[in-house]
Amino acid sequence: MAATGDEAAAMDSISRAPASQTVAVNPTASSSSHTESPEAAAESPAAAPKKSGTNTDGGVETAEEAVEPAEPDINELCTDMFEKMSIFLQGELTGTCEDYRLLENMNKLTSLKYMEMKDISINISRNLQDLNNKYASLQPYLDQINQIEEQVSSLEQAAYKLDAYSKKLEARFKKLEKR
């Protein structure tokens, strides 16, 4: 993660701090740092040689680099940054855990709904089989009803024919009586 704003300025000032300020910022450094090995002296910024104000090139003067003083509470800032980063990451992880918990609950509810639907469909299937069995047991009676209906309709036709014939016969009888 890149540092921005005040953090970037603080880190920049630390990297440019002269040896005297670095020793002041680092409380673990002691006066025995002058007796370090040559490798440690080359690596430490405190052992870097300072440029002198005069040069041997014949009157050309060189200036020292202007350096901002280091923040004395850089450790506190780092600790604060790590705490805030920890809180942020905990929030992100908590949010992810809550998403997974919600998904798990949704899956459980969906599973329960499907189980209810399965039970309902099993009940419907059973009821449909019962109805089919009852219909099959009633089928002979329904066939008899159909036969009776056909017989009744043929009887009705016969009754109409008989009625028509009796009317004709009555009309002839009345004609014969009048004569």
GROMACS elastic network, one bead per residue, 0.5 to 0.9 nm:
[ bonds ]
;  ai    aj funct       b0    kb
    2     8     6  0.82612   500
    3     6     6  0.83092   500
    3     7     6  0.56905   500
    3     8     6  0.50179   500
    3     9     6  0.87825   500
    3    11     6  0.83859   500
    4     7     6  0.57287   500
    4     8     6  0.50196   500
    4     9     6  0.79681   500
    5     8     6  0.54612   500
    5     9     6  0.64962   500
    5    10     6  0.87913   500
    6     9     6  0.50809   500
    6    10     6  0.60719   500
    6    11     6  0.86098   500
    7    10     6  0.50623   500
    7    11     6  0.61684   500
    7    12     6  0.84777   500
    7    77     6  0.82893   500
    8    11     6  0.51802   500
    8    12     6  0.59847   500
    8    13     6  0.85182   500
    9    12     6  0.50011   500
    9    13     6  0.60579   500
    9    14     6  0.85919   500
   10    13     6  0.51697   500
   10    14     6  0.62780   500
   10    15     6  0.88022   500
   10    70     6  0.69209   500
   10    71     6  0.64721   500
   10    74     6  0.76406   500
   11    14     6  0.50847   500
   11    15     6  0.63460   500
   11    16     6  0.88038   500
   11    70     6  0.85648   500
   11    74     6  0.85787   500
   12    15     6  0.52549   500
   12    16     6  0.64352   500
   12    17     6  0.86877   500
   12    68     6  0.89805   500
   12    70     6  0.89179   500
   13    16     6  0.51822   500
   13    17     6  0.59572   500
   13    67     6  0.71426   500
   13    68     6  0.57232   500
   13    69     6  0.66602   500
   13    70     6  0.54830   500
   13    71     6  0.78386   500
   14    17     6  0.51500   500
   14    18     6  0.88251   500
   14    22     6  0.78068   500
   14    68     6  0.85621   500
   14    69     6  0.80411   500
   14    70     6  0.54362   500
   14    71     6  0.76883   500
   14    74     6  0.88079   500
   15    18     6  0.87890   500
   15    45     6  0.87390   500
   15    70     6  0.88656   500
   16    45     6  0.89107   500
   16    67     6  0.62919   500
   16    68     6  0.77204   500
   16    69     6  0.88669   500
   16    70     6  0.85320   500
   17    20     6  0.80957   500
   17    21     6  0.60257   500
   17    22     6  0.60708   500
   17    45     6  0.83146   500
   17    46     6  0.89255   500
   17    67     6  0.63454   500
   17    68     6  0.71446   500
   17    69     6  0.66674   500
   17    70     6  0.63322   500
   18    21     6  0.55695   500
   18    22     6  0.62520   500
   18    23     6  0.88174   500
   18    45     6  0.73898   500
   18    46     6  0.67552   500
   18    48     6  0.87443   500
   18    50     6  0.88691   500
   18    67     6  0.74462   500
   18    69     6  0.86597   500
   19    22     6  0.50506   500
   19    23     6  0.62198   500
   19    24     6  0.86204   500
   19    44     6  0.87201   500
   19    45     6  0.61751   500
   19    47     6  0.69973   500
   19    48     6  0.76353   500
   20    23     6  0.53666   500
   20    24     6  0.64024   500
   20    25     6  0.88341   500
   20    46     6  0.70399   500
   21    25     6  0.60733   500
   21    26     6  0.85291   500
   21    46     6  0.87450   500
   21    69     6  0.72324   500
   21    70     6  0.70149   500
   22    25     6  0.50729   500
   22    26     6  0.60489   500
   22    29     6  0.89494   500
   22    45     6  0.78987   500
   22    46     6  0.67763   500
   22    70     6  0.79688   500
   23    26     6  0.51860   500
   23    27     6  0.71087   500
   23    28     6  0.85047   500
   23    29     6  0.61014   500
   23    30     6  0.78513   500
   23    46     6  0.73466   500
   24    27     6  0.65309   500
   24    29     6  0.82505   500
   24    72     6  0.83849   500
   25    28     6  0.89714   500
   25    29     6  0.88535   500
   25    70     6  0.75111   500
   25    71     6  0.80770   500
   25    72     6  0.59489   500
   25    73     6  0.83834   500
   25    74     6  0.84856   500
   26    29     6  0.56861   500
   26    30     6  0.88757   500
   27    30     6  0.75691   500
   29    32     6  0.78932   500
   29    33     6  0.67243   500
   30    33     6  0.59025   500
   30    34     6  0.88315   500
   31    34     6  0.66325   500
   31    35     6  0.85582   500
   32    35     6  0.55361   500
   32    36     6  0.72622   500
   33    36     6  0.54318   500
   33    41     6  0.83538   500
   33    46     6  0.89995   500
   34    37     6  0.88024   500
   34    41     6  0.80877   500
   34    47     6  0.82393   500
   35    38     6  0.89066   500
   35    41     6  0.88049   500
   36    39     6  0.81252   500
   36    40     6  0.61452   500
   36    41     6  0.62732   500
   37    40     6  0.53408   500
   37    41     6  0.62033   500
   37    42     6  0.87163   500
   38    42     6  0.61362   500
   38    43     6  0.86757   500
   39    42     6  0.51680   500
   39    43     6  0.63410   500
   39    44     6  0.87316   500
   40    43     6  0.51032   500
   40    44     6  0.60408   500
   40    47     6  0.85825   500
   41    44     6  0.53341   500
   41    45     6  0.79607   500
   41    46     6  0.77037   500
   41    47     6  0.52258   500
   41    48     6  0.78261   500
   42    45     6  0.76810   500
   42    46     6  0.89628   500
   42    47     6  0.64380   500
   42    48     6  0.70697   500
   43    46     6  0.87222   500
   43    47     6  0.77786   500
   43    48     6  0.84604   500
   44    47     6  0.56413   500
   44    48     6  0.71603   500
   45    48     6  0.52701   500
   45    49     6  0.88875   500
   46    49     6  0.82854   500
   47    50     6  0.89692   500
   50    64     6  0.82216   500
   51    54     6  0.83825   500
   51    55     6  0.89770   500
   51    62     6  0.79210   500
   51    63     6  0.80457   500
   51    64     6  0.66392   500
   52    55     6  0.72232   500
   52    61     6  0.89923   500
   52    62     6  0.76036   500
   52    63     6  0.81513   500
   52    64     6  0.77940   500
   53    61     6  0.63550   500
   53    62     6  0.58500   500
   53    63     6  0.62721   500
   53    64     6  0.73122   500
   54    57     6  0.88580   500
   54    59     6  0.77093   500
   54    60     6  0.73364   500
   54    61     6  0.52384   500
   54    62     6  0.64756   500
   54    63     6  0.86793   500
   55    58     6  0.70267   500
   55    59     6  0.68260   500
   55    60     6  0.61165   500
   55    61     6  0.58030   500
   55    62     6  0.68681   500
   56    59     6  0.71520   500
   56    60     6  0.77934   500
   56    61     6  0.89077   500
   57    60     6  0.61336   500
   57    61     6  0.86183   500
   58    61     6  0.87411   500
   63    66     6  0.87008   500
   64    67     6  0.88682   500
   67    70     6  0.87793   500
   69    72     6  0.86684   500
   70    73     6  0.87366   500
   70    74     6  0.81757   500
   71    74     6  0.57441   500
   72    75     6  0.81291   500
   72    76     6  0.89420   500
   73    76     6  0.51998   500
   73    77     6  0.63766   500
   73    78     6  0.87663   500
   74    78     6  0.61009   500
   74    79     6  0.84724   500
   75    78     6  0.50630   500
   75    79     6  0.60523   500
   75    80     6  0.84362   500
   76    79     6  0.50042   500
   76    80     6  0.59692   500
   76    81     6  0.84423   500
   77    81     6  0.60119   500
   77    82     6  0.85559   500
   78    82     6  0.61164   500
   78    83     6  0.85124   500
   79    82     6  0.51282   500
   79    83     6  0.61017   500
   79    84     6  0.85611   500
   80    83     6  0.50613   500
   80    84     6  0.61043   500
   80    85     6  0.84472   500
   81    84     6  0.51598   500
   81    85     6  0.59950   500
   81    86     6  0.84281   500
   82    86     6  0.59347   500
   82    87     6  0.85321   500
   83    87     6  0.61910   500
   83    88     6  0.85739   500
   84    88     6  0.61035   500
   84    89     6  0.85661   500
   85    89     6  0.60637   500
   85    90     6  0.84016   500
   86    89     6  0.51469   500
   86    90     6  0.59648   500
   86    91     6  0.84508   500
   87    90     6  0.50413   500
   87    91     6  0.60820   500
   87    92     6  0.86132   500
   88    91     6  0.50623   500
   88    92     6  0.62246   500
   88    93     6  0.86354   500
   89    93     6  0.60376   500
   89    94     6  0.83245   500
   90    93     6  0.50751   500
   90    94     6  0.58579   500
   90    95     6  0.84144   500
   91    95     6  0.60321   500
   91    96     6  0.85402   500
   92    95     6  0.51063   500
   92    96     6  0.62305   500
   92    97     6  0.86080   500
   93    97     6  0.60285   500
   93    98     6  0.84726   500
   94    98     6  0.60619   500
   94    99     6  0.85355   500
   95    98     6  0.50378   500
   95    99     6  0.61637   500
   95   100     6  0.86760   500
   96   100     6  0.62647   500
   96   101     6  0.85559   500
   97   100     6  0.50766   500
   97   101     6  0.60569   500
   97   102     6  0.85279   500
   98   102     6  0.60197   500
   98   103     6  0.84535   500
   99   102     6  0.50900   500
   99   103     6  0.61252   500
   99   104     6  0.85331   500
  100   104     6  0.60035   500
  100   105     6  0.85488   500
  101   105     6  0.61665   500
  101   106     6  0.85343   500
  102   105     6  0.50780   500
  102   106     6  0.60862   500
  102   107     6  0.85306   500
  103   106     6  0.50009   500
  103   107     6  0.60914   500
  103   108     6  0.85889   500
  104   107     6  0.50471   500
  104   108     6  0.61974   500
  104   109     6  0.86530   500
  105   108     6  0.50206   500
  105   109     6  0.61388   500
  105   110     6  0.84696   500
  106   109     6  0.51116   500
  106   110     6  0.60127   500
  106   111     6  0.84470   500
  107   110     6  0.50236   500
  107   111     6  0.60057   500
  107   112     6  0.85602   500
  108   111     6  0.50194   500
  108   112     6  0.61905   500
  108   113     6  0.86199   500
  109   112     6  0.50161   500
  109   113     6  0.61292   500
  109   114     6  0.85733   500
  110   113     6  0.50127   500
  110   114     6  0.61387   500
  110   115     6  0.85394   500
  111   114     6  0.51011   500
  111   115     6  0.61545   500
  111   116     6  0.86417   500
  112   116     6  0.61728   500
  112   117     6  0.85463   500
  113   116     6  0.50369   500
  113   117     6  0.61094   500
  113   118     6  0.85012   500
  114   118     6  0.59964   500
  114   119     6  0.85675   500
  115   119     6  0.62008   500
  115   120     6  0.85734   500
  116   119     6  0.50734   500
  116   120     6  0.61446   500
  116   121     6  0.85480   500
  117   121     6  0.60427   500
  117   122     6  0.85139   500
  118   121     6  0.50752   500
  118   122     6  0.60935   500
  118   123     6  0.85846   500
  119   122     6  0.50540   500
  119   123     6  0.61811   500
  119   124     6  0.85690   500
  120   123     6  0.50731   500
  120   124     6  0.61097   500
  120   125     6  0.85239   500
  121   125     6  0.60012   500
  121   126     6  0.85295   500
  122   125     6  0.50054   500
  122   126     6  0.61534   500
  122   127     6  0.85770   500
  123   126     6  0.50656   500
  123   127     6  0.60964   500
  123   128     6  0.84537   500
  124   127     6  0.50633   500
  124   128     6  0.59816   500
  124   129     6  0.85349   500
  125   128     6  0.50330   500
  125   129     6  0.61695   500
  125   130     6  0.86226   500
  126   129     6  0.50944   500
  126   130     6  0.62033   500
  126   131     6  0.86112   500
  127   131     6  0.61160   500
  127   132     6  0.85262   500
  128   131     6  0.50017   500
  128   132     6  0.60779   500
  128   133     6  0.85374   500
  129   133     6  0.60880   500
  129   134     6  0.85393   500
  130   133     6  0.50467   500
  130   134     6  0.61083   500
  130   135     6  0.84701   500
  131   134     6  0.50200   500
  131   135     6  0.59662   500
  131   136     6  0.84188   500
  132   136     6  0.60211   500
  132   137     6  0.85441   500
  133   137     6  0.61556   500
  133   138     6  0.85764   500
  134   138     6  0.60834   500
  134   139     6  0.84960   500
  135   139     6  0.59304   500
  136   139     6  0.50988   500
  136   140     6  0.79779   500
  137   140     6  0.70546   500
  137   141     6  0.82152   500
  138   141     6  0.53332   500
  138   142     6  0.61824   500
  138   143     6  0.87090   500
  139   143     6  0.60947   500
  139   144     6  0.85785   500
  140   144     6  0.62188   500
  140   145     6  0.86197   500
  141   145     6  0.61489   500
  141   146     6  0.86119   500
  142   146     6  0.62199   500
  142   147     6  0.86554   500
  143   146     6  0.50422   500
  143   147     6  0.62473   500
  143   148     6  0.86083   500
  144   147     6  0.50122   500
  144   148     6  0.60688   500
  144   149     6  0.84602   500
  145   148     6  0.50269   500
  145   149     6  0.60313   500
  145   150     6  0.85976   500
  146   150     6  0.62223   500
  146   151     6  0.86033   500
  147   150     6  0.50804   500
  147   151     6  0.61489   500
  147   152     6  0.85144   500
  148   152     6  0.59576   500
  148   153     6  0.84962   500
  149   152     6  0.50074   500
  149   153     6  0.61153   500
  149   154     6  0.85837   500
  150   153     6  0.51405   500
  150   154     6  0.61968   500
  150   155     6  0.84917   500
  151   154     6  0.50780   500
  151   155     6  0.59590   500
  151   156     6  0.84233   500
  152   156     6  0.59609   500
  152   157     6  0.85494   500
  153   157     6  0.62437   500
  153   158     6  0.85803   500
  154   157     6  0.50300   500
  154   158     6  0.61737   500
  154   159     6  0.85656   500
  155   159     6  0.60434   500
  155   160     6  0.86031   500
  156   160     6  0.61925   500
  156   161     6  0.85685   500
  157   160     6  0.51019   500
  157   161     6  0.62064   500
  157   162     6  0.84980   500
  158   161     6  0.50347   500
  158   162     6  0.60047   500
  158   163     6  0.84584   500
  159   163     6  0.59530   500
  159   164     6  0.84860   500
  160   164     6  0.60901   500
  160   165     6  0.84623   500
  161   164     6  0.50644   500
  161   165     6  0.60184   500
  161   166     6  0.84702   500
  162   166     6  0.59640   500
  162   167     6  0.85022   500
  163   166     6  0.50680   500
  163   167     6  0.61713   500
  163   168     6  0.86427   500
  164   167     6  0.51644   500
  164   168     6  0.63159   500
  164   169     6  0.86028   500
  165   168     6  0.50794   500
  165   169     6  0.60732   500
  165   170     6  0.85315   500
  166   170     6  0.59558   500
  166   171     6  0.84256   500
  167   170     6  0.50105   500
  167   171     6  0.60644   500
  167   172     6  0.86209   500
  168   171     6  0.50427   500
  168   172     6  0.62587   500
  168   173     6  0.85472   500
  169   172     6  0.51245   500
  169   173     6  0.60737   500
  169   174     6  0.86249   500
  170   174     6  0.61448   500
  170   175     6  0.85410   500
  171   174     6  0.52285   500
  171   175     6  0.63001   500
  171   176     6  0.87318   500
  172   176     6  0.61339   500
  172   177     6  0.85407   500
  173   176     6  0.50769   500
  173   177     6  0.61144   500
  173   178     6  0.86655   500
  174   178     6  0.62099   500
  174   179     6  0.88173   500
  175   178     6  0.53195   500
  175   179     6  0.66567   500
  176   179     6  0.54163   500
